[in-house]
Amino acid sequence: MQRSDYLLSQLDVLEAESIHIIREVAAEFERPVLLFSGGKDSIVMLRLAEKAFWPAPIPFPVMHVDTGHNFDEVIEFRDRRVAELGVRLVVASVQESIDKGRVVEETGKRASRNRLQTTTLLDAIEEHRFDAAFGGARRDEEKARAKERVVSFRDDFGQWDPKNQRPELWNLYNTKIRQGEHVRVFPLSNWTELDVWDYLRREALEIPSIYFAHTRTVFERDGMLLDDNPYANRDEDEPAFEAMVRYRTVGDASCTGAVKSSAATLDEVIEEIMATRITERGQTRADDRTSEAAMEDRKKEGYF
């Protein structure tokens, strides 16, 4: 007898929606790729792709836009997780873009390779003829991403125009593009940071150790705690010290800040996230603090 009281949890609903999006894109596009950095959002996205096609393998490659300024723990995890799943990893190197003269390395105290990723990403999309790129962006992160469609159109220059996006009614997505154009696809659009952590706990997914509290040598700049590494260009008036910290998000080591924390388990991290009132990017990403329009400017140039 069929049950009439069958209810889905919030995570089940989000998971089903994301899997539907992934399957729809895999069916409609010729060369999709999943952007995988080894961060928590891309870990969840990779898990959803695994579920979407199980027991068959994931039918598209994963790609990491590598700035060369990485946290060692994240790169080690990235390589190990990709090997476990047996998927093809494409590494698009910012350093190669610099060596080829495609971009110019920034200089100065606050130099970062984050903006340089745009050219590297677009070159890789063109080289491999990818027509859809899955990204882990969520609408709760900041204002520019709140404007984003699930299937976000990019023109033949790779640029995002918020006034030139397609309507999305319910779960109907317009996947029509011309040659040279592509779309970015965001299966986690309706997820929150707390949803991501709840899902990591439910699925018992491994994540890089820097997401949990650990002792690290850091220094303070603009109210943020940055790792004392060769890429951060620490000045003499920025003394380094040891602190118990963890990372809420993972990015370029030159501009991704840590937060003081004693949360050493998933349960403790979730409790901490439930109590915070500051978004992860607002608290930990120096490049997005420059102005409220910083992320939107980067998106219009072609990055996420």
C-alpha positions in Angstrom: 0.0 0.0 0.0 1.3 3.4 -0.9 2.1 5.8 1.9 0.3 9.1 1.9 2.4 10.7 4.6 5.7 10.7 2.7 7.6 14.0 3.3 11.0 15.1 2.2 13.4 16.9 4.5 14.8 20.3 3.5 18.1 18.6 2.5 16.3 16.0 0.5 14.4 18.7 -1.5 17.6 20.7 -2.1 19.5 17.5 -3.1 16.7 16.5 -5.6 16.6 19.9 -7.2 20.4 20.0 -7.6 20.5 16.5 -9.1 17.8 17.4 -11.5 19.8 20.5 -12.6 23.0 18.4 -13.1 21.2 15.7 -15.1 19.4 18.3 -17.3 22.7 20.0 -18.1 24.4 16.7 -18.9 21.6 15.9 -21.3 21.4 19.2 -23.0 25.1 20.2 -23.4 27.9 18.5 -25.3 30.9 19.3 -23.1 30.0 20.2 -19.5 32.7 20.5 -16.8 32.5 20.8 -13.1 34.7 23.3 -11.4 36.3 21.6 -8.4 38.7 23.5 -6.0 38.6 21.1 -3.1 36.5 23.5 -1.1 33.3 22.5 0.8 30.8 23.7 -1.9 32.6 21.9 -4.7 32.8 18.8 -2.5 29.1 18.8 -2.1 28.6 19.5 -5.8 30.9 16.5 -6.7 28.9 14.3 -4.4 25.6 15.4 -6.1 27.1 14.6 -9.5 28.2 11.2 -8.2 24.6 10.5 -7.0 23.1 11.9 -10.2 24.7 9.2 -12.4 25.3 6.3 -10.0 26.2 3.5 -10.6 27.7 4.9 -13.8 30.8 7.1 -13.5 30.5 10.9 -13.6 30.3 11.6 -17.4 32.3 14.9 -17.5 35.6 16.1 -16.2 36.4 18.4 -13.3 38.5 21.5 -13.6 40.5 23.5 -11.1 41.6 27.1 -11.9 44.9 27.0 -10.0 46.3 30.3 -8.9 49.5 28.6 -7.6 48.9 30.3 -4.3 47.1 27.4 -2.6 46.8 25.8 0.8 48.7 22.5 0.7 45.9 20.7 2.6 43.4 21.6 -0.1 45.5 20.5 -3.0 46.3 17.2 -1.4 42.6 16.6 -0.7 41.7 17.6 -4.3 44.0 15.1 -5.9 43.0 12.3 -3.6 39.3 12.8 -4.0 39.5 13.0 -7.8 41.6 9.8 -7.8 39.0 8.0 -5.6 36.2 8.8 -8.0 38.3 8.1 -11.1 37.3 11.4 -12.9 39.5 13.3 -15.2 41.1 16.5 -13.7 41.9 19.5 -15.8 44.1 22.0 -14.1 44.0 25.5 -15.6 47.1 27.3 -14.4 47.3 31.0 -13.7 51.1 30.7 -13.6 51.0 29.4 -17.2 48.9 32.4 -18.2 51.5 34.7 -16.6 54.3 32.9 -18.4 52.5 33.2 -21.7 51.9 36.9 -21.3 48.2 36.5 -21.2 48.0 38.3 -17.8 50.3 40.5 -15.7 51.2 39.6 -12.2 49.9 42.1 -9.6 52.5 43.8 -7.4 52.3 45.5 -4.0 51.2 44.7 -0.5 47.7 43.5 -1.5 48.6 41.7 -4.7 46.4 38.8 -5.5 45.9 36.3 -8.4 42.2 36.2 -7.9 41.4 38.6 -10.8 43.9 36.8 -13.0 41.8 33.6 -12.8 39.3 35.1 -15.2 41.5 34.9 -18.2 42.8 31.5 -17.2 39.3 30.2 -16.9 38.0 31.6 -20.2 41.1 30.3 -22.0 40.5 26.8 -20.6 36.9 26.9 -21.6 37.8 27.9 -25.1 40.7 25.4 -25.3 38.6 22.4 -24.2 35.4 23.7 -25.9 33.4 23.4 -22.7 29.9 24.7 -23.2 28.6 24.5 -19.6 30.6 24.9 -16.4 29.1 23.8 -13.0 30.0 26.2 -10.2 29.4 26.1 -6.5 28.1 29.7 -6.1 25.1 30.2 -3.7 22.7 33.1 -3.7 23.1 33.7 0.0 26.8 34.6 -0.4 26.5 38.2 -1.5 24.4 40.6 -3.6 25.9 39.9 -7.1 25.3 36.2 -6.7 21.8 36.7 -5.5 21.0 38.1 -9.0 22.3 34.9 -10.6 20.2 32.5 -12.6 20.7 28.7 -12.1 21.7 28.5 -15.8 23.6 31.7 -16.3 24.3 32.8 -19.8 27.7 34.1 -20.9 28.3 35.7 -24.2 31.1 34.8 -26.7 33.5 37.0 -24.7 32.7 35.0 -21.5 31.0 38.0 -19.9 28.0 38.1 -17.7 25.3 40.7 -18.3 22.6 40.7 -15.6 20.2 42.4 -18.0 20.7 39.7 -20.6 19.6 36.6 -18.7 16.8 34.2 -19.4 13.6 33.7 -17.4 13.5 30.6 -15.3 10.0 29.4 -14.5 9.9 26.8 -11.8 12.4 24.1 -12.9 12.4 25.0 -16.7 15.8 26.1 -17.9 16.7 27.6 -21.3 19.9 25.9 -22.5 20.0 27.2 -26.0 23.3 28.8 -27.0 25.2 29.7 -30.1 28.7 28.5 -31.0 31.3 30.3 -28.9 28.8 31.0 -26.0 28.6 29.0 -22.8 26.7 28.9 -19.6 27.6 28.7 -15.9 25.4 26.4 -13.9 24.8 26.7 -10.2 23.1 23.6 -8.7 23.6 25.0 -5.2 21.9 28.3 -5.9 19.2 27.8 -3.3 21.4 26.3 -0.6 22.8 28.3 2.3 26.1 27.9 4.1 24.3 26.0 6.9 22.7 23.7 4.3 26.1 22.8 2.9 27.5 21.9 6.4 24.3 19.9 7.3 24.7 18.0 4.0 28.4 17.3 4.7 27.4 15.9 8.1 24.6 13.8 6.7 26.6 12.3 3.9 29.7 11.9 6.2 31.9 13.6 3.6 35.5 14.2 4.2 36.7 17.8 3.9 40.2 19.5 4.1 41.5 19.8 7.7 41.7 23.6 7.5 37.9 23.9 7.8 38.4 22.8 11.4 40.1 24.6 14.3 43.9 24.3 14.3 46.9 26.4 15.4 48.3 28.5 12.6 50.7 31.4 12.3 48.7 34.4 11.1 48.8 38.2 11.0 46.1 40.8 11.0 45.3 43.0 8.0 42.2 45.1 7.5 40.5 43.3 10.4 41.2 39.8 8.9 43.6 37.1 9.9 45.7 36.0 6.9 48.1 33.1 6.8 51.7 34.1 7.1 52.9 32.7 3.8 55.1 34.0 1.0 52.1 35.1 -1.1 50.6 37.4 1.5 53.4 40.0 1.4 53.3 40.7 5.1 54.8 44.1 6.1 57.1 44.7 9.1 54.3 46.5 10.9 52.1 43.4 10.6 53.5 41.1 13.3 52.9 37.4 13.0 51.5 35.4 15.8 49.9 32.0 16.5 46.2 31.6 16.9 43.5 28.9 17.0 41.7 29.4 13.7 39.7 27.7 11.0 38.6 28.7 7.5 35.0 29.2 6.4 35.9 29.3 2.8 38.9 28.3 0.7 40.5 30.4 -2.0 43.7 32.1 -2.9 46.1 32.0 0.1 47.1 35.6 -0.4 43.6 37.0 0.4 41.5 34.3 2.1 41.2 35.0 5.8 40.8 32.7 8.8 38.4 33.2 11.7 39.2 32.6 15.3 37.5 29.4 16.3 37.6 26.4 18.6 35.2 24.3 16.4 37.0 21.0 15.8 34.1 18.9 14.7 31.3 19.1 12.2 28.7 19.5 15.0 30.8 22.4 16.5 31.2 24.1 13.1 27.4 23.9 12.5 26.7 25.4 15.9 29.1 28.2 15.1 27.6 28.9 11.7 24.1 29.0 13.2 25.2 31.8 15.6 27.0 34.0 13.1 25.5 37.0 11.4 28.3 37.7 8.9 28.5 36.0 5.5 31.5 33.8 4.9 32.8 36.0 2.0 32.3 39.2 4.0 34.3 37.8 6.9 37.0 36.0 5.0 37.7 37.3 1.5 39.7 40.5 1.2 39.1 40.8 -2.5 35.3 41.0 -2.0 35.7 43.5 0.7 37.1 46.2 -1.6 33.6 47.4 -2.4 30.0 46.0 -2.6 30.5 45.9 -6.4 33.8 43.9 -6.3 32.2 40.5 -7.0 29.8 41.9 -9.6 32.7 43.6 -11.5 34.5 40.2 -11.6 31.4 38.4 -12.8 31.0 40.9 -15.6 34.6 40.3 -16.6 33.9 36.6 -16.9 34.6 35.0 -13.6 32.1 33.8 -10.9 
